[in-house]
């Protein structure tokens, strides 16, 4: 496999936008010898969780998303906080967003949300035998409806576009790889 | 399904960062009645392409990515330009990044890269019977090595983390759904 060969000549902090920072890199191309600018979004890692009940229902979250301007059917997830490991974040986000708890999370793997300009990873977990524990504890900026969907319906919901979030689709893909 | 209920009260352009613009929305929560800020990244749509030869090899691209600071094994892809439709962009990106051309692209579907803060879609295409046509035509900021990988090896490369880009994983997932 080819080596990188890029030489980074400067790195500048451009600004903080709550859930990420923007940095600008300048780097010299090994191919042309010219210098090029790259904007990066620096963010903490994310987690998402596939929570499943004994009855093979996935505990999903349905909420308005400002990026796509529509209600999105997703699995619970969020940002890993400074002092957390990803598994703790998964347990916390599941409990806060849905009110459910379950068995110890099983690590499914991680993906890079976008290696071109996002610096973080998204860690994916499976939580089995989920049970309702008590009321959601939502962040001020969240308004989330919980919806239980039979696991057998997920592929059709991806195919017909009801589930559109790339990272949610990746999590179900990793669940398939895990169960094979 | 629950209705949104959010009321957007302002929208401000924060800045242009070459491949995206940042906007700030302020919106009133239907749950709490309080106003919250949301940062959005406005970008044109993206495309990615699974190019396959008669011998069932996928034409992949291997390049250094500044987000993850490592060489990434991906499929060709890029931004849809202003005057293009996604299929034209797919044909163009395939030719520019790899030097290959093939049959008319088959639309596999689209995903939302991140509905929380990205406004765009990623359209995914399959291009069969790919053949080498001539030299790559790379953008000044690109340095790409072409690598042919047998389609049967893809799942293992996703599982072991060699292929890490979430949108590349989504494209192979949609190829599976398409072929079933």
Boltz contact constraints between the chains, C-beta under 6 A:
constraints:
  - contact:
      token1: [A, 2]
      token2: [B, 145]
      max_distance: 6.0
  - contact:
      token1: [A, 4]
      token2: [B, 64]
      max_distance: 6.0
  - contact:
      token1: [A, 6]
      token2: [B, 64]
      max_distance: 6.0
  - contact:
      token1: [A, 17]
      token2: [B, 39]
      max_distance: 6.0
  - contact:
      token1: [A, 18]
      token2: [B, 39]
      max_distance: 6.0
  - contact:
      token1: [A, 25]
      token2: [B, 66]
      max_distance: 6.0
  - contact:
      token1: [A, 29]
      token2: [B, 143]
      max_distance: 6.0
  - contact:
      token1: [A, 30]
      token2: [B, 143]
      max_distance: 6.0
  - contact:
      token1: [A, 31]
      token2: [B, 143]
      max_distance: 6.0
  - contact:
      token1: [A, 36]
      token2: [B, 141]
      max_distance: 6.0
  - contact:
      token1: [A, 38]
      token2: [B, 66]
      max_distance: 6.0
  - contact:
      token1: [A, 39]
      token2: [B, 17]
      max_distance: 6.0
  - contact:
      token1: [A, 39]
      token2: [B, 18]
      max_distance: 6.0
  - contact:
      token1: [A, 40]
      token2: [B, 66]
      max_distance: 6.0
  - contact:
      token1: [A, 40]
      token2: [B, 67]
      max_distance: 6.0
  - contact:
      token1: [A, 64]
      token2: [B, 4]
      max_distance: 6.0
  - contact:
      token1: [A, 64]
      token2: [B, 6]
      max_distance: 6.0
  - contact:
      token1: [A, 65]
      token2: [B, 115]
      max_distance: 6.0
  - contact:
      token1: [A, 65]
      token2: [B, 116]
      max_distance: 6.0
  - contact:
      token1: [A, 66]
      token2: [B, 25]
      max_distance: 6.0
  - contact:
      token1: [A, 66]
      token2: [B, 38]
      max_distance: 6.0
  - contact:
      token1: [A, 66]
      token2: [B, 40]
      max_distance: 6.0
  - contact:
      token1: [A, 67]
      token2: [B, 40]
      max_distance: 6.0
  - contact:
      token1: [A, 67]
      token2: [B, 115]
      max_distance: 6.0
  - contact:
      token1: [A, 67]
      token2: [B, 116]
      max_distance: 6.0
  - contact:
      token1: [A, 67]
      token2: [B, 117]
      max_distance: 6.0
  - contact:
      token1: [A, 67]
      token2: [B, 118]
      max_distance: 6.0
  - contact:
      token1: [A, 67]
      token2: [B, 119]
      max_distance: 6.0
  - contact:
      token1: [A, 68]
      token2: [B, 112]
      max_distance: 6.0
  - contact:
      token1: [A, 68]
      token2: [B, 115]
      max_distance: 6.0
  - contact:
      token1: [A, 72]
      token2: [B, 115]
      max_distance: 6.0
  - contact:
      token1: [A, 111]
      token2: [B, 164]
      max_distance: 6.0
  - contact:
      token1: [A, 111]
      token2: [B, 166]
      max_distance: 6.0
  - contact:
      token1: [A, 112]
      token2: [B, 68]
      max_distance: 6.0
  - contact:
      token1: [A, 112]
      token2: [B, 164]
      max_distance: 6.0
  - contact:
      token1: [A, 112]
      token2: [B, 165]
      max_distance: 6.0
  - contact:
      token1: [A, 113]
      token2: [B, 166]
      max_distance: 6.0
  - contact:
      token1: [A, 115]
      token2: [B, 65]
      max_distance: 6.0
  - contact:
      token1: [A, 115]
      token2: [B, 67]
      max_distance: 6.0
  - contact:
      token1: [A, 115]
      token2: [B, 68]
      max_distance: 6.0
  - contact:
      token1: [A, 115]
      token2: [B, 72]
      max_distance: 6.0
  - contact:
      token1: [A, 115]
      token2: [B, 165]
      max_distance: 6.0
  - contact:
      token1: [A, 116]
      token2: [B, 65]
      max_distance: 6.0
  - contact:
      token1: [A, 116]
      token2: [B, 67]
      max_distance: 6.0
  - contact:
      token1: [A, 117]
      token2: [B, 67]
      max_distance: 6.0
  - contact:
      token1: [A, 118]
      token2: [B, 67]
      max_distance: 6.0
  - contact:
      token1: [A, 119]
      token2: [B, 67]
      max_distance: 6.0
  - contact:
      token1: [A, 141]
      token2: [B, 36]
      max_distance: 6.0
  - contact:
      token1: [A, 143]
      token2: [B, 29]
      max_distance: 6.0
  - contact:
      token1: [A, 143]
      token2: [B, 30]
      max_distance: 6.0
  - contact:
      token1: [A, 143]
      token2: [B, 31]
      max_distance: 6.0
  - contact:
      token1: [A, 145]
      token2: [B, 2]
      max_distance: 6.0
  - contact:
      token1: [A, 159]
      token2: [B, 177]
      max_distance: 6.0
  - contact:
      token1: [A, 164]
      token2: [B, 111]
      max_distance: 6.0
  - contact:
      token1: [A, 164]
      token2: [B, 112]
      max_distance: 6.0
  - contact:
      token1: [A, 165]
      token2: [B, 112]
      max_distance: 6.0
  - contact:
      token1: [A, 165]
      token2: [B, 115]
      max_distance: 6.0
  - contact:
      token1: [A, 166]
      token2: [B, 111]
      max_distance: 6.0
  - contact:
      token1: [A, 166]
      token2: [B, 113]
      max_distance: 6.0
  - contact:
      token1: [A, 166]
      token2: [B, 166]
      max_distance: 6.0
  - contact:
      token1: [A, 166]
      token2: [B, 167]
      max_distance: 6.0
  - contact:
      token1: [A, 166]
      token2: [B, 170]
      max_distance: 6.0
  - contact:
      token1: [A, 167]
      token2: [B, 166]
      max_distance: 6.0
  - contact:
      token1: [A, 169]
      token2: [B, 170]
      max_distance: 6.0
  - contact:
      token1: [A, 170]
      token2: [B, 166]
      max_distance: 6.0
  - contact:
      token1: [A, 170]
      token2: [B, 169]
      max_distance: 6.0
  - contact:
      token1: [A, 173]
      token2: [B, 173]
      max_distance: 6.0
  - contact:
      token1: [A, 177]
      token2: [B, 159]
      max_distance: 6.0
